[in-house]
Each structure stands twice: as C-alpha cells, then as structure tokens.
Amino acid sequence: MKTFQSFSCILIIVFFFLADVKSIAQTDSSEEQVESVVDKLPKLNKGGSNFNKYIAKNIEYPANAKLRGVEGDVWVSFIVTSTGVVKDVKVDKSVDETLDAAVVDFVKQTGPWKPGKKGGKEVNTQMMVPVKFSLNQDERALADMLKEFNILDAPPLFVLDNKLVEGYLTIEDYNVKSIRILKGSKATNLYGDKAKNGVVVITSKRGTPPVY
C-alpha cells in the first residue's frame, strides 16, 4: 500500500511538472509570435499616424551620400513589440551602405510606439516601410561635378571663414569674397594630415552659412 501511494505521489508530481513546462512553453510561444496582418497598425507616439512621412521629414540625408550622388528607396523591416519597443531592424532592399546604416540607426531610435492590435489584443507586429532619398537638381549637379573632377577619391580640405568644413554646405557665389588653393607643405603645415590632398580656403562677404 505504501508503495502504491508513493508511486501515485510521484505520478502527481510528474503531472504537475509537465503541466508547468507546457504552460511556460505556451507563454514563450505567445510572446514570440509576430503578426504580419493586424486590425490596427502600430503608431509612433510622437510621429502621428503616418510613419513614412515622419521618417522622411526627420531622417538626415548623409552628406557623403549626397556628394556621391546616391539616391533611391531603402526598404527597412522591423518588429514593434506588444510593449511598444522596436526590435529586429534590418534592411530588406539596399541602396547604399551609408544610406542603409542611416535608416537602421534612425528606426532603432524611434519610440515609444503604441503597439498594433489584433482581436482587441496588443500584439507583436511585423512592419516594413520604404525610406526615400532624393536629391534636388542643384545637389545632382554638384555630385556630377565632383565625379567629373574626381574630387571624392582624393578630397581636399575645405576651410570657410577659418572654419573646417566637415560635410556639406551651400554658399551662394555672390557671397564669395575670395578662394585660395594651398598645396604640399604649405597646406599640411597649417592644417595637418587632413590637408594632404590640398586645402581650399574660402572667405565669404557676409559671414559663414550654416555648416552641415
């Protein structure tokens, strides 16, 4: 009789143990489930209902890509979890490494989100959006000029009103007072190794415009 009771006790313990494992497994599966079709899409709290417009307005067009004349649509996918967190951000359609990295970094920093809903319940939602990078006419003309003169392969250092220019800026021709070109030791003695390809020194008439 004692043996039977002990055996029954073991069976009960095993039953409860298996029930707990099953319950845990179901919970984990539920937490990891991702929906691609939902009743209500996730919404960025500070971005309004249209995330495409928000990202187009706020993402920074990398200066390096502008100067190289790179443009196009980067398709990015990511998951908005049931708690409003962005994860698993990746590029599904690439245009250029610089643009891809800019998109991924931007999306990772978004949040908090209002989660998507299905059947009245907040769920993990798979998202995919295109991010359009488009140059205006002047920017395309500048990129074409830089390609023609091969400036990007051995770029000189630009100095505007005694300020080093790191990136992209626009200055109107009527605001240019003078332009000087420095080469060799004259350039490196003043500005160091950054000036190994020469220096373009620009002085404006009306002050320096914003440097991007």
C-alpha positions in Angstrom: 0.0 0.0 0.0 2.8 2.4 0.9 4.5 1.6 -2.5 1.3 2.4 -4.4 0.9 5.7 -2.5 4.5 6.7 -3.2 4.1 5.8 -6.9 0.9 7.8 -7.1 2.6 10.8 -5.4 5.4 10.6 -8.0 2.9 10.5 -10.8 1.1 13.6 -9.4 4.4 15.4 -9.1 5.4 14.5 -12.6 2.0 15.5 -13.9 2.3 19.0 -12.3 5.8 19.4 -13.5 4.8 18.6 -17.1 1.8 20.9 -16.8 4.1 23.7 -15.7 6.5 23.1 -18.5 3.7 23.1 -21.0 2.3 26.3 -19.6 5.7 28.0 -19.8 6.2 26.8 -23.4 2.8 28.2 -24.4 3.7 31.6 -22.8 7.0 31.8 -24.5 5.4 30.9 -27.9 2.8 33.6 -27.4 5.4 36.2 -26.5 7.4 35.4 -29.6 4.5 35.2 -32.1 4.7 38.0 -34.6 1.7 39.2 -36.6 2.0 40.4 -40.2 -1.7 41.2 -40.5 -3.4 43.2 -37.7 -6.6 45.1 -37.1 -4.7 48.2 -36.1 -1.2 49.1 -37.1 1.4 50.3 -34.5 1.6 54.0 -34.2 4.6 56.1 -33.2 3.5 58.3 -30.2 5.2 61.4 -31.5 5.0 60.7 -35.2 1.3 60.8 -35.9 -0.4 58.1 -37.9 1.9 58.1 -40.9 5.4 56.8 -40.1 6.5 57.1 -43.7 6.0 60.9 -43.6 7.6 61.1 -40.1 10.8 59.3 -41.2 11.0 61.3 -44.5 10.8 64.6 -42.6 13.2 63.7 -39.8 15.9 61.4 -41.1 19.2 63.0 -42.0 20.5 62.6 -45.6 24.1 61.6 -45.1 26.4 64.2 -46.6 28.7 61.5 -48.0 25.9 60.0 -50.0 24.8 63.4 -51.2 28.2 64.3 -52.5 28.4 60.9 -54.3 25.0 61.4 -55.9 23.5 58.4 -54.2 19.7 58.3 -54.1 16.9 55.7 -54.0 14.5 53.8 -51.8 15.8 51.8 -48.8 13.3 49.2 -47.6 13.5 48.5 -43.9 11.7 45.9 -41.8 11.3 45.8 -38.1 9.1 44.5 -35.3 7.1 46.6 -32.9 6.5 44.5 -29.8 3.3 44.3 -27.8 5.0 46.7 -25.3 5.8 49.3 -28.0 9.5 48.5 -28.4 11.3 48.3 -31.8 13.5 45.3 -32.4 15.0 43.2 -35.2 15.6 46.2 -37.5 17.1 45.1 -40.9 17.3 46.3 -44.5 15.4 44.2 -47.0 16.2 46.3 -50.1 19.6 48.1 -50.1 20.6 51.2 -52.0 24.0 52.1 -50.5 25.8 51.1 -47.2 25.7 54.7 -46.0 22.0 55.2 -46.6 21.2 51.7 -45.2 23.1 52.5 -41.9 21.3 55.8 -41.6 17.9 54.2 -41.9 18.7 51.4 -39.5 20.1 53.8 -36.9 17.1 56.1 -37.2 14.5 53.3 -36.8 16.2 51.8 -33.8 16.0 55.1 -32.0 12.3 55.6 -32.6 9.8 55.1 -29.8 7.9 54.6 -27.7 5.2 53.1 -30.0 1.6 52.3 -29.5 1.5 48.5 -30.3 -0.5 47.0 -33.0 -3.8 45.3 -32.1 -5.4 42.1 -33.3 -8.7 40.9 -31.9 -8.6 43.7 -29.4 -5.3 42.5 -28.0 -1.9 44.2 -28.3 0.5 42.0 -30.4 4.0 41.9 -31.8 3.7 43.4 -35.3 5.9 43.0 -38.3 6.5 46.3 -40.2 8.1 47.2 -43.5 8.5 50.7 -44.9 10.3 52.4 -47.8 12.6 55.3 -47.0 13.1 57.6 -50.0 16.3 59.5 -50.5 16.0 62.0 -53.4 18.4 64.8 -54.4 17.3 68.1 -55.8 18.6 69.5 -59.1 21.4 71.5 -57.6 22.6 68.6 -55.5 22.7 66.3 -58.5 24.6 68.9 -60.5 27.2 69.2 -57.7 27.5 65.4 -57.4 28.1 65.1 -61.2 30.7 67.8 -61.0 32.6 66.1 -58.2 32.6 62.8 -60.1 33.9 64.6 -63.2 36.9 66.1 -61.4 37.5 63.0 -59.3 37.4 65.1 -56.1 35.9 62.4 -53.9 38.7 59.9 -54.4 41.3 62.4 -53.1 39.2 65.2 -51.4 40.9 68.4 -50.4 40.2 70.1 -47.1 37.7 72.9 -47.2 38.0 75.9 -44.9 35.3 78.5 -44.9 35.9 81.7 -42.9 38.6 80.0 -40.8 36.3 77.0 -40.0 36.9 73.5 -41.1 34.1 72.1 -43.2 33.2 68.5 -42.3 30.4 67.6 -44.7 28.1 69.5 -46.9 27.2 73.2 -47.1 25.8 75.7 -49.6 27.2 79.1 -50.2 26.0 81.4 -53.0 28.5 82.7 -55.5 27.7 86.4 -54.7 28.7 85.7 -51.1 32.2 84.5 -52.0 34.9 87.1 -51.4 38.0 85.0 -52.2 39.2 81.5 -52.8 42.8 80.3 -52.3 44.3 76.9 -53.0 47.1 75.6 -50.8 49.1 72.5 -51.6 52.0 70.5 -50.3 53.9 71.6 -47.1 52.1 74.9 -47.0 48.8 73.1 -46.6 50.0 70.4 -44.1 51.9 72.9 -42.0 48.7 74.9 -41.4 46.1 72.1 -41.2 48.0 68.8 -40.6 47.4 65.5 -42.3 43.9 66.3 -43.2 45.3 68.7 -45.8 47.5 66.1 -47.6 45.3 66.5 -50.7 45.4 70.3 -50.6 43.2 73.0 -49.0 40.5 75.2 -50.5 40.3 78.3 -48.4 37.1 80.3 -48.9 36.3 83.7 -47.4 32.8 85.0 -47.6 31.5 88.5 -47.8 28.5 88.2 -45.5 29.6 85.6 -43.0 29.5 81.8 -42.9 26.3 80.0 -43.7 25.2 77.0 -41.6 27.7 74.2 -41.9 26.1 70.7 -42.2 
